[in-house]
């Protein structure tokens, strides 16, 4: 059973039946077996603010943050809508976050931040994770997120573009 088999937001049931047969079952309809060529509506990746209420059909929530939420027990992360799976490998490095928080954003600082974050994501580990998530976006619904209140000054805006560039099905920006 894969890691997403037991992580369900309550909107549907995901299961794995045999090698390579992904099944998504909406509680209102029959199971859809993609390995047999069956199709359903597209399942884009949502980019969200962690800690906000989940979207309908959002699926598994991945926390692309360097640190877990403060003052929240591990057992409460998913229940309180932070994340189901922590994926700090797609977060900016600690030195980059420190630099970003040191001064107010200007267009020049944002361009530099974007350039540095993209360079970090071009390393083999993050690059392979982005490619994996892009491939998974064709088969299952999930979301990626960060704590920042303003997506326009957050790495998740850049991550949205990196995933789209890798071929991921993306939900429109809000």
C-alpha positions in Angstrom: 0.0 0.0 0.0 1.5 3.4 -0.9 1.8 6.3 1.4 -1.3 8.0 0.1 -3.5 5.0 0.8 -4.2 6.0 4.4 -4.0 9.8 3.9 -7.5 10.8 2.8 -9.0 14.2 3.3 -12.4 12.7 3.4 -13.4 13.8 -0.1 -12.7 10.4 -1.8 -11.0 7.1 -1.4 -7.7 6.3 -3.0 -6.3 2.8 -3.2 -3.7 0.8 -5.0 -4.7 -2.5 -6.5 -1.8 -4.5 -7.8 1.3 -3.1 -9.6 0.6 0.0 -11.6 -3.2 0.1 -11.1 -4.2 3.4 -9.5 -7.8 3.7 -8.5 -9.6 6.8 -7.5 -13.1 6.5 -6.1 -15.3 9.4 -5.6 -17.8 8.5 -2.8 -20.7 9.4 -5.2 -19.5 7.3 -8.1 -17.8 4.1 -9.2 -14.1 3.4 -9.0 -12.0 4.6 -11.9 -9.2 2.3 -12.9 -6.6 4.4 -14.9 -4.5 1.3 -15.6 -7.4 0.0 -17.6 -7.6 3.2 -19.6 -10.6 4.7 -17.7 -10.6 8.5 -17.3 -12.2 11.0 -15.1 -11.9 14.8 -14.6 -8.4 16.2 -14.4 -6.8 16.3 -11.0 -4.6 19.3 -10.9 -2.1 20.2 -8.2 -3.4 22.9 -5.9 -1.0 25.5 -4.4 -2.3 26.4 -1.0 -1.6 28.2 2.2 -0.9 25.6 5.0 -3.3 25.9 7.9 -6.2 27.0 5.8 -9.4 24.9 5.2 -9.0 22.3 2.5 -10.4 22.8 -0.9 -13.0 20.3 -2.3 -11.1 17.4 -4.0 -7.7 18.9 -2.8 -6.4 15.4 -2.0 -3.2 14.8 -0.1 -1.6 18.0 1.3 2.2 18.3 1.0 4.0 20.8 3.3 6.9 22.3 1.3 8.2 24.1 4.3 11.6 24.0 6.1 10.0 23.7 9.6 6.9 22.1 11.1 4.3 24.5 12.5 5.2 25.8 16.0 3.1 24.7 18.9 1.3 22.0 17.0 1.6 18.3 17.8 2.6 16.0 15.0 -0.6 14.1 15.4 -2.5 17.4 14.7 -0.8 18.5 11.5 -3.3 16.9 9.1 -6.4 17.4 11.3 -5.6 21.2 11.6 -5.1 21.4 7.8 -1.3 22.0 7.8 -0.2 19.0 5.9 -0.4 15.2 5.5 3.2 14.7 4.4 6.1 17.0 5.1 8.4 17.6 2.1 11.1 20.0 3.2 13.2 19.1 0.2 11.1 21.6 -1.9 11.4 24.4 0.7 14.0 27.1 0.3 17.2 26.5 2.3 17.5 28.0 5.8 20.1 30.6 4.6 17.8 31.7 1.8 14.8 32.0 4.1 16.9 34.1 6.5 18.0 36.3 3.7 14.4 36.7 2.4 13.1 37.7 5.8 15.9 40.1 6.6 14.5 43.1 4.6 11.3 44.1 2.9 10.6 42.8 -0.6 11.6 45.0 -3.6 11.3 43.9 -7.2 15.1 43.5 -7.3 15.2 41.3 -4.1 12.3 39.2 -5.4 14.2 38.6 -8.7 17.3 37.5 -6.7 15.3 35.3 -4.4 13.6 33.6 -7.4 16.9 33.1 -9.1 18.5 31.6 -5.9 15.4 29.3 -5.2 15.3 28.1 -8.8 19.0 27.3 -8.5 18.3 25.2 -5.3 15.5 23.4 -7.1 17.7 22.6 -10.0 19.8 20.3 -7.8 19.3 16.6 -8.5 17.2 15.8 -5.4 14.6 18.6 -5.7 14.6 18.4 -9.5 13.6 14.7 -9.3 10.9 15.4 -6.7 9.4 18.0 -9.0 9.5 15.6 -11.9 7.8 12.9 -9.7 5.1 15.3 -8.6 4.5 16.4 -12.1 4.0 12.8 -13.2 1.8 12.0 -10.3 -0.5 15.0 -11.1 -1.8 13.0 -14.1 -2.9 10.2 -11.7 -4.0 11.7 -8.4 -5.1 14.8 -6.7 -2.8 16.6 -4.2 -1.7 20.0 -3.1 1.6 21.7 -2.1 1.8 24.6 0.3 3.6 27.0 2.6 2.6 29.2 5.6 3.1 32.6 3.9 0.0 34.7 3.8 0.9 36.3 0.4 1.6 33.8 -2.4 3.1 36.5 -4.6 6.1 36.8 -2.2 6.4 33.1 -1.4 8.4 30.2 -2.9 5.1 28.4 -3.6 4.5 30.9 -6.5 7.8 29.8 -8.0 7.1 26.2 -7.2 3.8 26.5 -9.1 5.8 27.6 -12.2 8.4 24.9 -11.7 5.8 22.2 -11.5 4.0 23.6 -14.5 7.2 23.7 -16.5 7.8 20.0 -15.6 4.4 19.2 -17.2 2.2 19.0 -14.1 -1.5 19.6 -14.3 -1.9 22.8 -12.2 -5.0 24.5 -10.8 -5.3 28.1 -11.7 -3.8 30.7 -9.4 -6.3 32.3 -7.0 
